[in-house]
Amino acid sequence: MTKDTASGLAPTEFAPVPVPLPHGSPAAFFVLTFGTFVVGTGEFAIMGMLPEFAASLQLSTAEAGYAITAYALGVVIGAPVITILGARLSRRELLLLLYVMFCGGNLLSIAMPTAGLIEVGRFVTGLPHGALFGISALVAASMVDHSRRGWAVGRVLSGIAIATLVGAPFSIFAADHLGWRVSYLIIGLCGLLTFAGVWRYIPADAPNRQNSPLKEVKALFSVQILLTLLTAAVGFGGMFTIYTYLTSVLQNVTHVPEWEIMVFMIVWGAGMLTGANAGAWLVDRNLSLAAILALSGSAIAMLVFPFVLHNTPALMMDVFLIPTFVNALGPALQTRLMDFAGDAQTLAASLNHSAFNIANAMGASLGSALLAAQYSYGSLGIGAALLSVGGLLVYLLALALMRRTLISA
C-alpha cells in the first residue's frame, strides 16, 4: 500500500487522485484568485467602513454591526444548503450561478433604504460566500498535477489575503469620499467582471447528473472530515480574537497616531498573504507538518502579544507573525478535506469556509467576553493562544485516529 508522503494517506483507500484538466492556464488562475479577492473585499470592507455606514443610516455602531452578523449568518447557512442543492451541476456551472447571487446581493444591499432591508441584502450576499471559495479551490486543484495541489489552493485563496491588504483599505477610502454604497457598487461590478472571466477562461467540466443531495450529505459523515472542520472552527478563532480589537489596542494601549493604525492593518494583510503562500509551499511537501507548524507557531506568537503592547516595533512584528502562522493553516485544511471527502468534495470544501466564519464569531465573542469581564487587552493574546492550542489538539486527535485506521487495515 503506497502512502501519500504529503498527507500520510493511502490514496487508493481514502482519496481519489484528481486528473489535471488540460485547459488550465494562467488566465484561469488569475480569474479564480481575482474572484476570491473580490468576495474577500466584500466581507472585510464593511468592518472598516462601519462608522460611515452607521452615520449614513443614523445608527449606532453596535446597531450597524448587525449587517456584519447577517452576512456571517448567510455564509454559515449558504455553504451547505447551496452546495447540496447544486450537487448535480458542474463546478463551472455552480461558480457562474454563485457569482450571479453575489452580484445580486451586493446590488440589493445598496438599493435598500433601511437598515433592516440592507441586512437582508447582506444575508443574501453571504449565501454564496463559502461555496465560492470552496469550489474555486477545487477547480484550481483540478487544473494541476496532484503533487501541486497545495500550491494551486494557496494561489487561489491568497486572494482573501490580498483583500485585507489592498481591497478593504481601498473600499474604506472610497466609502469615506464617495459613500459606502458606491464602494459596494464597485465590488458588485467586479463580481460581474469575475463572472465574465469564469465564463471565458474556466474549463468546462462534466456535471454529475446522477449525483444527489443525499449522496453528498452521506459522504460527509466521516470522522476525519468532521475533525478537520472542527480544527478550522477552533484553530482560526484566535486570529479574530486579536484582529477584532486590534484598532482598540492601538488606540488605547499602544497610543499610536491615527495614520499608523492603517500601517498596522497593511502589515496584518501582508502577514496573511505571506502565510497563504508559505502554507501552500509546505503543504506540497508535508501536509500534516504544515498544519502543526501553523497552529503551534500561532499559539506562540499570540502568547507574545501581551508583552509587546507598549513596544510599537515589536508589536508590529507580532502583528505580522500572527496572521502569517494562522493563514498558513488554510491550504493545509482545504487540501486535507479533498483527501477525505470522497463524493462530497464540493460540500466539504464549502463547509471549510463556514467553519472559518464560526471561528470568526467564536474569536470575536471570546475577546468581547474577556474585555467585558474587565481583563486587560493583553488577555486577548492568552485567549487567542488557547484557541490555537485547542485547534492543534483536535488536529493531533485526527492524526492519531487516522494512524490507528491505517494500522488496523
C-alpha positions in Angstrom: 0.0 0.0 0.0 1.6 3.3 -1.1 1.1 6.3 1.0 0.9 9.9 0.0 4.0 11.5 1.5 2.4 14.9 1.9 -0.6 13.8 3.9 0.2 10.4 5.2 -2.9 8.9 3.4 -3.2 5.9 1.2 -4.9 7.5 -1.8 -6.3 4.2 -3.1 -8.2 3.7 0.1 -9.0 7.2 1.2 -8.7 9.8 -1.6 -9.5 9.8 -5.3 -6.5 11.3 -7.1 -7.8 14.1 -9.4 -6.8 14.1 -13.0 -5.4 17.5 -14.1 -7.5 19.3 -16.7 -5.7 20.1 -19.9 -7.1 23.6 -20.2 -5.6 25.1 -17.1 -4.0 28.4 -17.8 -2.5 31.4 -16.0 -5.7 33.3 -17.0 -7.9 30.7 -15.3 -5.8 31.0 -12.1 -6.0 34.8 -12.3 -9.7 34.7 -12.6 -10.2 32.4 -9.6 -7.8 34.5 -7.5 -9.4 37.7 -8.5 -12.8 36.2 -7.5 -11.6 35.3 -4.0 -10.1 38.8 -3.8 -13.5 40.4 -4.7 -15.5 38.3 -2.4 -13.0 38.7 0.4 -13.1 42.5 -0.1 -16.8 42.5 0.2 -16.6 40.6 3.5 -13.8 42.7 5.2 -14.6 46.2 3.8 -17.7 46.8 6.0 -15.6 46.3 9.2 -13.5 49.4 8.3 -16.4 51.5 6.9 -18.7 50.7 9.8 -18.7 54.3 11.2 -19.6 55.8 7.8 -22.2 53.1 7.3 -23.7 53.7 10.7 -23.8 57.5 10.2 -25.5 57.3 6.8 -28.3 55.3 8.3 -28.4 57.2 11.6 -27.5 54.1 13.6 -25.2 53.4 16.5 -22.0 51.4 15.7 -23.5 48.4 17.6 -26.7 48.6 15.6 -24.8 48.8 12.3 -22.8 45.7 13.3 -25.9 43.6 12.7 -25.1 43.9 9.0 -21.9 42.0 9.6 -23.7 39.4 11.6 -26.3 39.0 8.8 -23.5 38.4 6.3 -21.8 35.8 8.5 -25.1 34.0 9.1 -25.6 33.9 5.3 -22.1 32.3 4.9 -22.8 29.6 7.6 -26.2 28.7 6.1 -25.4 29.1 2.5 -22.4 27.0 2.2 -24.1 23.6 2.9 -27.5 24.5 1.5 -26.4 25.8 -1.9 -23.8 23.1 -2.3 -26.3 20.3 -1.6 -28.9 21.8 -3.9 -26.3 22.3 -6.6 -25.0 18.7 -6.4 -25.9 17.8 -9.9 -24.3 20.9 -11.5 -20.8 21.0 -12.8 -18.4 23.1 -10.8 -18.2 25.7 -13.6 -22.0 26.0 -13.8 -22.2 26.4 -10.0 -19.5 29.0 -10.0 -21.4 31.1 -12.5 -24.6 30.8 -10.5 -22.8 31.8 -7.3 -21.3 34.9 -8.9 -24.8 35.9 -10.1 -26.0 35.6 -6.5 -23.0 37.5 -5.1 -23.5 40.4 -7.5 -27.3 40.4 -6.9 -26.8 40.5 -3.2 -24.5 43.5 -3.4 -26.8 45.4 -5.7 -29.7 44.6 -3.4 -27.7 45.9 -0.4 -27.0 49.3 -2.0 -30.6 49.7 -3.3 -32.3 49.1 0.1 -33.3 52.3 2.0 -33.5 50.9 5.6 -31.1 49.1 7.9 -33.3 46.0 8.2 -33.6 45.6 4.4 -29.9 46.2 4.0 -29.3 43.4 6.4 -31.4 41.1 4.2 -29.2 42.2 1.3 -26.0 41.3 3.2 -27.5 38.0 4.2 -28.2 37.2 0.6 -24.7 38.3 -0.4 -23.2 35.9 2.2 -25.1 32.9 1.0 -22.7 32.0 -1.9 -19.5 33.0 0.0 -18.4 29.6 1.4 -19.3 27.7 -1.8 -17.4 30.3 -4.0 -14.2 29.8 -2.0 -14.5 26.1 -1.7 -15.4 25.4 -5.4 -12.7 27.8 -6.5 -10.1 25.8 -4.6 -11.4 22.5 -6.0 -11.3 23.9 -9.6 -7.7 25.2 -9.1 -6.6 21.8 -7.7 -8.2 20.0 -10.7 -6.1 22.1 -13.1 -2.7 20.9 -11.8 -0.8 17.7 -11.1 -1.7 16.0 -7.7 1.7 17.0 -6.3 1.0 20.7 -6.8 -2.5 20.9 -5.2 -1.2 22.9 -2.2 0.3 25.5 -4.5 -2.9 25.7 -6.5 -5.2 26.1 -3.5 -2.8 28.6 -1.8 -2.6 30.6 -5.0 -6.4 31.0 -5.3 -7.1 31.5 -1.6 -4.3 34.2 -1.5 -7.0 36.5 -2.9 -8.5 36.6 0.5 -5.2 37.9 2.0 -4.8 40.4 -0.8 -8.4 41.6 0.0 -7.2 42.6 3.5 -4.0 44.1 2.2 -5.5 46.1 -0.8 -9.2 45.7 -1.3 -10.5 46.6 2.1 -8.4 49.7 2.6 -9.3 50.9 -0.9 -13.0 50.3 -0.2 -12.7 52.2 3.1 -11.1 55.1 1.1 -13.9 55.0 -1.4 -16.5 54.9 1.3 -15.0 57.9 3.1 -15.1 60.0 -0.1 -18.0 58.6 -2.1 -20.1 56.7 0.4 -20.4 53.0 1.3 -23.0 52.4 -1.4 -20.5 53.4 -4.1 -17.9 51.0 -2.5 -20.3 48.1 -2.7 -21.4 49.1 -6.2 -17.7 48.8 -7.3 -17.5 45.4 -5.5 -20.6 44.2 -7.3 -19.3 45.3 -10.7 -16.0 43.5 -10.0 -18.2 40.4 -9.3 -19.7 40.8 -12.8 -16.2 41.0 -14.2 -15.3 37.8 -12.5 -18.4 36.1 -13.8 -17.3 37.0 -17.4 -13.8 35.7 -16.6 -15.2 32.4 -15.3 -17.4 32.1 -18.5 -14.4 32.7 -20.7 -11.4 31.0 -19.0 -12.5 28.3 -16.6 -12.6 24.9 -18.4 -15.9 23.2 -18.7 -16.2 20.1 -16.6 -18.8 17.3 -16.9 -21.7 17.6 -14.5 -22.7 14.6 -12.4 -26.4 14.5 -13.2 -26.7 11.2 -11.3 -25.5 12.8 -8.1 -28.0 13.6 -5.4 -28.1 15.9 -2.3 -28.4 12.8 -0.1 -25.3 11.3 -1.5 -23.3 14.5 -0.8 -24.6 14.5 2.8 -23.9 10.8 3.5 -20.3 11.1 2.1 -19.6 14.0 4.5 -20.1 12.0 7.7 -16.5 10.9 8.1 -14.7 11.4 11.4 -11.7 12.8 9.6 -13.9 15.4 7.7 -15.6 16.4 10.9 -12.3 16.7 12.9 -10.8 18.8 10.1 -13.7 21.2 10.1 -13.5 21.4 13.9 -9.8 22.2 13.6 -10.7 25.1 11.4 -13.6 26.3 13.6 -11.4 26.4 16.7 -7.9 26.9 15.3 -8.7 30.1 13.2 -10.6 31.7 16.1 -7.6 33.1 17.9 -6.8 35.3 14.9 -10.2 37.0 15.2 -9.9 37.4 19.0 -7.0 39.8 18.3 -7.9 41.3 14.9 -11.4 42.4 16.1 -9.9 44.6 18.8 -6.6 45.5 17.2 -7.6 49.1 16.5 -8.8 49.5 20.1 -5.5 48.1 21.3 -3.5 50.5 19.1 -5.6 53.5 20.3 -5.9 52.7 24.0 -2.8 50.9 24.9 0.0 51.4 22.3 -1.2 55.0 21.6 -0.1 55.2 18.0 -1.1 58.1 15.8 -4.2 57.6 13.7 -2.3 57.2 10.4 -0.2 54.4 11.9 -3.2 52.3 12.5 -3.6 51.9 8.8 0.1 50.8 8.6 -0.7 48.1 11.2 -3.6 46.9 9.1 -1.5 46.7 6.0 1.2 44.7 7.9 -1.6 42.4 9.1 -2.7 41.9 5.5 0.9 41.3 4.4 1.2 38.6 7.1 -2.0 36.9 5.8 -0.6 36.9 2.2 2.8 35.5 3.4 1.1 32.8 5.4 -1.1 31.7 2.5 1.9 31.3 0.2 4.2 29.7 2.8 1.5 27.3 3.8 0.8 26.3 0.2 4.5 25.6 -0.3 4.8 23.5 2.8 1.5 21.5 2.1 3.0 20.1 -1.1 5.9 18.8 1.0 4.3 17.7 4.2 0.6 18.5 4.8 0.5 17.5 8.5 3.7 19.3 9.3 2.2 22.5 7.7 -0.9 22.3 9.9 1.1 21.6 13.1 3.6 24.4 12.5 0.8 26.8 11.7 -1.2 26.1 14.9 1.8 25.8 17.2 3.5 28.9 15.7 0.4 31.0 16.0 -0.1 30.0 19.7 3.5 31.2 20.4 3.0 34.5 18.5 -0.3 35.1 20.4 1.3 34.4 23.8 3.9 37.1 22.9 1.1 39.6 22.2 0.6 40.8 25.8 4.3 41.5 26.3 4.7 43.8 23.2 1.7 46.1 23.5 3.8 49.1 24.6 6.6 48.5 22.1 5.5 49.7 18.7 8.2 47.9 16.5 7.8 44.6 18.5 4.0 44.8 18.3 4.2 45.4 14.5 6.4 42.3 14.1 3.9 40.3 16.1 1.0 41.7 14.1 2.8 40.3 11.1 3.6 36.9 12.5 0.1 36.1 14.0 -1.8 36.1 10.6 1.3 34.6 8.9 1.1 31.4 11.0 -2.7 31.3 11.2 -3.3 31.8 7.5 -0.7 29.1 6.7 -3.3 26.7 8.1 -5.8 27.4 5.3 -4.2 25.5 2.4 -3.5 22.5 4.7 -7.0 22.1 5.9 -8.5 22.7 2.4 -6.2 20.1 0.9 -6.9 17.6 3.7 -10.6 17.9 3.1 -10.0 17.0 -0.6 -8.2 13.8 0.6 -11.0 12.6 2.8 -14.2 14.0 1.2 -14.8 11.3 -1.4 -18.1 12.0 -3.1 -18.7 15.1 -1.0 -15.7 17.2 -2.3 -17.7 20.3 -3.0 -19.7 20.2 0.2 -16.6 19.6 2.4 -14.7 22.4 0.7 -17.6 24.8 1.1 -18.1 23.9 4.8 -14.4 24.8 5.5 -15.4 28.4 5.0 -18.5 28.0 7.2 -16.1 26.8 9.8 -13.9 29.8 9.2 -16.9 32.1 9.9 -17.7 30.1 13.0 -14.1 30.8 14.1 -14.7 34.5 13.4 -17.8 34.6 15.6 -16.1 32.5 18.3 -12.9 34.5 18.4 -14.7 37.9 18.5 -17.1 36.6 21.2 -14.2 35.4 23.3 -12.5 38.8 23.0 -15.7 40.6 23.9 -16.2 38.3 27.0 -12.6 38.9 28.2 -12.9 42.7 28.0 -16.4 42.7 29.5 -15.0 40.8 32.5 -12.6 43.7 33.0 -9.5 41.7 31.9 -6.8 43.8 30.2 -6.2 43.9 26.4 -3.3 41.7 26.9 -5.7 38.9 27.9 -6.7 38.8 24.2 -3.4 37.2 23.3 -3.8 34.5 26.0 -7.4 33.7 25.0 -6.3 33.6 21.3 -3.4 31.2 22.1 -5.8 28.8 23.9 -7.9 28.6 20.7 -4.9 27.8 18.6 -3.8 25.1 21.1 -7.4 23.8 21.0 -7.2 23.5 17.2 -3.9 21.8 17.5 -5.2 19.2 19.9 -8.2 18.4 17.6 -5.8 18.0 14.6 -3.5 15.7 16.6 -6.5 13.6 17.5 -7.4 13.4 13.8 -3.9 12.2 13.0 -4.0 9.6 15.8 -7.3 8.2 14.6 -6.0 8.1 11.1 -2.9 6.2 12.0 -5.0 3.7 14.0 -7.2 3.1 11.0 -4.1 2.5 8.7 -2.6 0.1 11.2 -5.8 -1.9 11.6 -6.2 -2.0 7.8 
